Structure formats: structure tokens, C-alpha cells
Amino acid sequence: MADVTMTTPMQGPEFVSPRTVAELLDVNKRTILNMARDGRLAHIRLGAVIRIPAFEVERLREEARKSAP
């Protein structure tokens, strides 16, 4: 079997899993899924798989920073 290597470095994921978002924001994964279901969090669904755009994660982080005392 041939070895397959990438010729250009990846810039990073453009979409992340609800689990990753939950870990980054230190909240429960269910919270992220509820936010997606309620329309408070942009997301895409591919069958049963949900992915959240990286820009949404940054938006949530910024909101958390602004609301922190």
C-alpha cells in the first residue's frame, strides 16, 4: 500500500464536534447540543453528526469573556 502524505499543511479544522466545543468552554456536551437545537449556536448536521463552525466557538468564547466579572 502506498504512503499518502499531504503536500500542504492544514490550517486547522473549520468545524469541530460538540464534545470539543464543550471541552473548550468547560461546559457539558448536552449544553452545546441544546444550544444548537434551540438555534443559539450555528451548526451543520450531516446525518446524525453535528459540527460547529470554528467562528461560532470564537464567538462563544468572546461572549464568555465579556460576561465574566
C-alpha positions, -999 to +999 in steps of 0.1 A: +000+000+000+014+034-009+022+060+017-001+091+014+012+124+027-002+158+025+017+183+004+003+214+022-001+219+059-036+221+072-048+254+086-068+237+113-103+224+114-131+247+102-157+227+120-155+210+154-175+184+173-199+194+201-176+175+225-147+196+215-167+228+219-179+217+254-143+209+264-130+243+252-158+262+270-158+239+301-195+231+298-214+199+294-218+185+258-256+185+263-254+223+268-238+226+234-263+203+218-292+222+234-278+255+221-276+240+186-312+227+188-326+260+201-309+280+174-285+298+197-255+281+180-248+278+143-241+243+132-244+218+104-258+184+106-246+156+084-270+127+091-266+121+128-233+141+130-233+177+143-204+200+136-200+236+148-181+262+128-149+274+144-161+310+141-190+301+164-166+288+190-147+320+189-180+340+193-190+320+223-155+325+239-158+362+233-193+363+249-180+344+279-151+368+283-174+398+281-198+384+307-171+373+331-167+396+362 
